[in-house]
Amino acid sequence: MAATAPVAEEGNPMLLRCERPTVGPHAERFPQALVQDQHGQKFWFYENLIQDKVVLLSFASLDGERIYPIIDNLIKVQEMLGERLNNDVFIYTITTKPEVDSAQQLKEFAEAKGARWKFINGDPAAIRQILAAFSVMGSVHGTAWIGNQRTGRWLTKPARVQPIFIAEAVAMLSTGKYHKERLLDMRSYQT
């Protein structure tokens, strides 16, 4: 289990000047920003959430979900991952509107949808660093990033593509193998 970030002092200048991470393949491309999940728990973005993990990152805002919904699709991916979710594969949704989407609103949204992953918010400047690292612009973003930071391999998929294709990308990056039995029975996963 990853250590959580220490309680941050409000206005601590060290938090504003945090260096880029250096541990892990291509670690320097990720910001080491202090963020929090929908439960108010604080994390260092790279060190606690990305480093040495297989992750699926999505980017959304609560009002953007009304225009371009992606979370329902990721719920289907969550179902396909089963027990692997939050054990060896982690999903994070990072808000694209940190000044609007509060932790409480994200928590209520996640609970209403049945999402069992972390919804990430934080200081708008920190979130903007994360969004920039993944080339996210605007509040509606349709690309999911899937990465294995142990190996440094990353790829993108449209967040609204058939869920099986996202799950297959996660499987390939985490194990190096496809789950062919799922591909053969793809009809059961169609929307």
N, C-alpha and C positions, 0 to 999 in steps of 0.2 A: 504494500500500500504506500502511495506517495505521501511524503510529508507535506503538510499544508503550510502556507506562508505564515510568518509570524504576524501578530496583530500589528497593523501599520499605524504609525502615528500620523495624524492629519497634517499634511503639508511637509512631511519629511523630505528634504531635498535629495537624499540618497535614492529614494524611490523614483524620483524624476530623472535621475541620471544612471539608471541601471544599465550595465554593459550588456552587449549581446552575448548569448551563450556561446561557449567554445567546445563543449563536450557533445560528441555525436556527429554523424555525417551531415554536412551542410548546415550545422546548427546555427551558423552566423546569419542565416537568412530569416530566422525567427526572432521576434522581440521577446525579451524576458520581462514581460509586463505583469503587474499585479492585477488580477481579475477576481471576480467572485461568481459563484453559481447562484441558482435560483433560491437556494436555502441560506444564502449569505455567507457561505464558507469561502475563504480566500485561498487563492492558489497563485503560484508563479506560472504564467502561461506555458513557457517552454519546460522548465524544470519539473513541474508537477503534472502537467497535462499531456505533453508531447514526447519528451525525452524517453527513449527506449520503449515506446508503445506503438501499437497499431491503432490508428485513429481514422475516424470519418468525421470531417468537419463540414458543417453546413452554415450558411449565413442567411439570416432572416430577421425581419422585424414583425412585431405583432400586427401592425396595420398592413404591412406588405403581404402577410399571409392571406389576407382577404383578396388581394389582387392576384398574387402568384403563389398559391399554396404549395409548399414542399414537405411540410412536416407529416402530413398523412402518408406520403410516399415513404418517408423514412420510418414511420411506424411499421410498415410492411417489412422493411429491411431489418428492423429490430426483431420482429417475429422470426425471420429467417436465421438471424444470428443466435437466437435462443439463449442458452446458458453462457455462450461466449461473451455476450454483452457485459461490460464492466468487470470482466475477468481477464481476458486477453485481447479484447477489442473494445475500444471506447468511442462513443459518439458524443460530439459536442456541437451545439448550435450556438453560434456567436451572434449576438444582436447587432444589427446594422444601424440601430438607433439607440445608442446607450443613454442619451439624454432623455428619452421618452419611455423606453421599456424598463420598468423597475424590476427588481428581483422578485417582488411579490407578484407582479403581473406575469412575469415569466413562470413563476411557480404555479400559479393558477392555470395558466395556459397548458403547461406540461402535464399537470394532473388531469385536466379536462380531456386531453388527447391520449393519455395513457403512455406518455413518453417516459422511459426509465433512464434517460441520460441527462447530462448536465447542459443547462442553458446558461451561457456565459455573458456577463455584463461587467461593467467596471467604469473607471474614470474614462470619459469620452476620449481624451488624448491617448490613453493606453489602448482602447479598443480601436481607434483609428490606426495606430501602429500595426495592430494585428490584421486589420482589414487590408491595409496597404501591402503587407507581406504576402497576402494571398490574392492581390489584384482585385479586390472587391470595391466597387464603386456604386454608390446609390443604395437605397434601402431594399430594393428587390434584386436578389442575386440568385441565379439559377444553376450555379456550379457547385458541386460537392467535391472536396479534396479528400483523397484517401491516401494515407501514408503509413509506411513502416519506418519509423525513425531509428530503429535498430540497424537497418540496412541503408537508410537514406533514400529509399525509393518512394516516389510520390506519383500520383496520377490524378486526373480529374474526370468526372462524369457529370452529365447533366443531372441535376437533382431530381428531375421529374421523369427520367428514363425508367423503363420497367425495373422494379425493385430487384429482380433477380440479377440484373447486370451490375448493380451496385454491390450486392452481396457477393457476386462472383469476383469482383475486383478486390473486395476485402479479403476473400478467401485466398486469392492468388498472391496478394502481397504478404499475407500472414503465414501461409503454409507453402507457397510455391505450387499449389495444386488447385485444379478446378474441382468443384463438386458436381461431377457429371450427372449424378442421379437427379440433381435439381434441374439441370439443363434439359434432361430428357422429359421431365414432367413440368415443363414451364407453364403449361396452361393453368395449373393450380395456383400460380402466383400472378396471373395477369389481373390488371385492374378493371 
